[in-house]
Amino acid sequence: MVNTSAPDLMASQMAQLILGSDLDELREVVKRWLAEAPTGNVRRQYEVFGAKLVELKQALAEQPIQPTREELELALTMMLKLAAQGERPR
């Protein structure tokens, strides 16, 4: 079954960030997020999410074939959904 829904806006923005930035630029963006986080809890979320984005960027750099933007958006959408599920109280 092919997903025909519009991509998640945040996933689309993150895909552009990953594809359009080198590793140092991505780290600078994450550092800026941490500096501008309004609370400690948000800062921790940004820290975890930023580390995952850097990890993903590094893993993609090691691959001989890069994903398309659409494939990356789909993967990031799934990551965001899983992260949201993990935040729900149990």
C-alpha positions as CSV (number, residue, x, y, z in Angstrom):
1,M,0.0,0.0,0.0
2,V,1.4,3.4,-1.1
3,N,1.1,6.3,1.3
4,T,-0.6,9.1,-0.6
5,S,-1.0,11.5,2.3
6,A,0.9,14.7,2.4
7,P,4.2,14.5,4.3
8,D,4.5,15.6,7.9
9,L,5.6,19.3,7.8
10,M,8.3,18.8,10.4
11,A,9.5,15.6,8.7
12,S,9.7,17.6,5.4
13,Q,11.7,20.4,7.1
14,M,14.0,17.9,8.8
15,A,14.6,16.1,5.5
16,Q,15.6,19.4,3.9
17,L,17.9,20.1,6.8
18,I,19.6,16.7,6.5
19,L,19.9,16.8,2.8
20,G,20.9,20.5,2.5
21,S,23.4,20.6,5.4
22,D,26.8,19.1,6.0
23,L,27.4,17.4,9.4
24,D,29.0,20.6,10.9
25,E,26.1,22.7,9.8
26,L,23.6,20.2,11.2
27,R,25.5,20.2,14.6
28,E,25.3,24.0,14.6
29,V,21.6,24.0,14.1
30,V,21.1,21.5,16.9
31,K,23.4,23.7,19.1
32,R,21.2,26.7,18.3
33,W,18.0,24.7,19.2
34,L,19.5,23.8,22.6
35,A,20.5,27.4,23.3
36,E,17.0,28.7,22.4
37,A,14.9,26.0,24.1
38,P,12.4,27.6,26.4
39,T,12.5,25.0,29.2
40,G,14.7,22.3,30.4
41,N,12.3,19.6,29.2
42,V,12.2,21.0,25.7
43,R,16.0,21.3,25.7
44,R,16.2,17.6,26.6
45,Q,13.8,16.7,23.8
46,Y,15.8,18.8,21.3
47,E,19.0,17.2,22.5
48,V,17.7,13.7,21.9
49,F,16.1,14.6,18.6
50,G,19.2,16.5,17.4
51,A,21.4,13.6,18.3
52,K,19.2,11.2,16.3
53,L,19.3,13.6,13.3
54,V,23.1,13.8,13.5
55,E,23.3,10.0,13.8
56,L,21.0,9.6,10.8
57,K,23.1,12.1,8.8
58,Q,26.3,10.1,9.6
59,A,24.7,6.8,8.7
60,L,23.4,8.2,5.4
61,A,26.9,9.5,4.6
62,E,28.3,6.0,4.8
63,Q,25.8,4.6,2.3
64,P,26.7,4.3,-1.4
65,I,23.1,5.2,-2.5
66,Q,21.3,8.1,-0.9
67,P,17.6,8.0,-0.2
68,T,15.3,10.3,-2.1
69,R,13.8,13.3,-0.3
70,E,10.4,11.5,-0.3
71,E,12.0,8.3,1.3
72,L,13.7,10.4,3.9
73,E,10.5,12.3,4.7
74,L,8.7,9.0,5.1
75,A,11.4,7.6,7.5
76,L,11.4,10.9,9.5
77,T,7.6,10.9,9.7
78,M,7.7,7.4,11.2
79,M,10.4,8.4,13.6
80,L,8.3,11.4,14.8
81,K,5.3,9.2,15.3
82,L,7.3,6.7,17.3
83,A,8.7,9.5,19.4
84,A,5.3,10.9,20.1
85,Q,4.0,7.4,21.1
86,G,7.0,7.1,23.5
87,E,6.0,10.4,25.2
88,R,2.5,9.3,26.1
89,P,2.0,8.5,29.8
90,R,1.7,4.8,30.5
